């Protein structure tokens, strides 16, 4: 098998953070000798999450078995996701923002046996729905648990408690037309209706200003999807939440913000 050198677009700070967590976990559970030391295991996990390398390629590159590569990655994801913030903790920072931007995205998945709940009619593909909160300049602040792709954006935000949390904290939030009816502190653009076929000049101006602000939220989704593992998940959809939470922790470490 041929091999070649490759890079991971992450800093050593992120590698050291994950390696320290793995090292502490091994000491806590008094783990015996392993094929890879904590640093190499962290590098293997980051190659999978950031570059999207398959277990077969990782096993060949790190000279371990495929099952060992899978186990090492799952262990790293579990350690990271355990450190992820819930919405209540994240709201302590979100309420300090000038305003927040709420948006949702679909993470594609392979077709599964019970595929109907995961099929998104909007995107015409199978996936899981993840709600994202960004700050005023489009930086990723928080991401929700993954719900089946057929879940409507407004329903997903309500089920996750995002609407109530933002309203209780009185955080002005901008969202697209998919969140019409959210009320509270969530602001959506004017929408043409059957009895109101045309928008007034003022309403069009408000919509343009709203779109300029909301467009910054796309940066947060783009940031999340720079982790190539999310290009298409080829695992059980129930593992999507842990993967997203692990990526959120790593992103904050890499950006040197909100890291614990």
N, C-alpha and C positions, 0 to 999 in steps of 0.2 A: 504494500500500500504506500502511495506517495504521500509526502507531508510537506508543509510549507509554513513559514512563520506568519503569524497574524497578530493584529492588534485589537484591543478593546478600548473604545473611546471613553475611558473613565480614569479618574485620578487615583493615585496610590492611597489617598485618604479613604476612598470607598473600599478598596481592597483590604486595608488594615482594619477598618471598622468591622467588616464581615469576618475577617480572620480572628479578631479578638472575641467576637461572639461565639465562634466555633470553638476556639481554645477554652473559653470559660465553660462552655457546655460539656466539653470532653472532661474537664477537670471535675465538674459537678457530678457527672455520671460515672467517673472513674473509668473512662474508656481505655481499653488496652491498645496496643499498637495497631495502627491503620496504615493502609498503603500510601495515603497522601497526608502530609502534614496540614495544619490548619490553613496556612497560606495558599498551598496548592489546591485544597478543597474550595477555598473562597474564589480562587481564580477560575476553577472549573465551573462553579455556579454562576459567576458573572458572565462567562463566555456563553452559557446557555441562556441567561436572561437578556443580556444586552445584544449579543450577536445572533441569538436564535440557533446556535449549533445543536445538532441532534445528539442524542445519547451515544449513538454509534460512533460519530466523529469524535466526541469527547473521550470516549473509551479508548479509541485508537491513539489520540493525541496525548493523553495522560497515562497511557499504558496500564489501564485498569479494565475490569470487565464492564459490560453494559449495565448489568444489574448494580454494580458498585457505583457507577456514574449516576444512575437514577437515584440511588439511595442517598448519595452525597448531596445532590441537588435538592431533593425533597427535604432533607435535614436543614439545609441552609434556608430554604423558603419558610419552613416552620419557625425557625429562630427569628427571622426577620419579621414575619407577619405577627408574631407574638408581641413585638415591640411597636406595632403600628398604633396610631392614635384612633380612638373612636370619635364620633361626631361631637360628643359633649366636650371632650378635651380640645378638639380642634376649634370649637366655637369660642374658646377663650381668646384665640388669636383673631378669628374671623370677625368678631364684634369690634375689633380695633381698626378694621379696614375702612377706607373711605367709602367703598362699596364693593360688593362681590358680584361675580358673574357665574351663573349656574348654567350648565350645559350637560348633555348626555352624549354618549358615544356607544357604538356597537363594536364589540370585539369578536371577530369571526371565529367560529369553531368548526370542527368536523361534524358531520351528521351523526346523530346518536339514535339509539333505539326509540326513545320517547322524544321524537324530534319536533313535534308540533309546538310545544311551549317555547322552543328556542328559535322558531322561524319568525323573522322580522318581515312583515309585509311592506314596511317602508323601504328597507334596504334590499329586499328580495334575496335574503340569505340567512343562514343559521348563525346565531351568535348569542352573546350575553350583553346585557345593558348595564353600563357603569355611569353613574352620575359624578360629575366633576365640578369642584368649586375653585375658581381662580380669583386672584386679586385684581386690582385696577389696571395693572400693566400686563396681565395675562400669565402670571406665574402660577404654577400648580400649587395649590394649598392643601387640598384634600380630595380623596376619591372614595366612592362608596363601595359597598359590597356588590357583587355581580348578581343580577337577576336575569331570568330567561329573556331572550331577545324580543319576544312578543309583548313584553310589558311596555305600556305607553310611558313616555317620559314623565308626565305629570303623576301618573300612578306610582312610578318608581320613586320619584322624589317624596311623595307622601308616605309610601311604605317605609322608606328609610328614615322618615322623620325630619327630612331636610327642610321642608316648608315651615313646619312648626318651629324648628330650632332657629331659623333665620328670622321668623316673625317675632318670636319671643325675645330675641336679642336686638330687635329693631335694626337689622342690617339691610340697607337698601340693596336690592339684588336685581340684576338685569338678566332676563331669560328670553328665549325665542317664543314663537307662536305656539309651540308644542306645550307650553306651560300655561296657556290661557285658562283662566278660572282658578289659578292658584291663590290669588288674592294675598292678603297679608302684606308683607314688605317686598313681594316679588312683582316686578314691573315687566310687562310684556308689551309688544307693539300693537298698534291698532290693527284690527283684522276686518276685511270686508265681509259683509254678511248678505244674506239673501234680501233683506229689507233695506240694506244700505250698500248698494252696488259700488259706490264711489266714495273715496275718502276725501275729506276736505284738504285744503292746502296746508292748514296747520297740522292736521294729523299726518300728512305725508312728511312734513318737516320733522315732526317728532319721531317718526319711524326711521328716517335717515340718521338722525342723531343717535337713536337707540341702536341701530345696526353698527355704527362706528364703534360704540362702546362694547357691544356684545361680541364683535369680531375679535377682540383681544382674547376672549375666552378660548378661541380656537387654538391659540398658542399653547395653552395648558394641555389640550387634548393631543396636539402634535408632540409636545414634550413627553407625554405618557407613551405615545406610540413609537418614540425613538427606540424603545426597548423592543427589539425585533421578535421576542417571544410572543408579543401581542399581535403580530401580523396575522397569525392564525394559530389558535390554541389547538393542539392535537392531544389533549388529555381530557379527562372527565370534566365537564363543565362545573362540577361542584368544587373543583380545585382553583377555579378562576379567581375567586375572592382572595385566597391566600397569596396567589401570584401577584395580583394588583396591589395588595397591601405591602408585600415584600418590596415591590418596585417603588412604591411611594416612600418607604423608609430609605431605600438606597438613593432615590432622587434627592431627598432632603439632605442626606449626608454629602452627596456630590455637590449640591448647591450651597452647602454649609449653612443651611437654614433649618431650624426646628429639629435638628438631630439630637437624639438622646443616647 
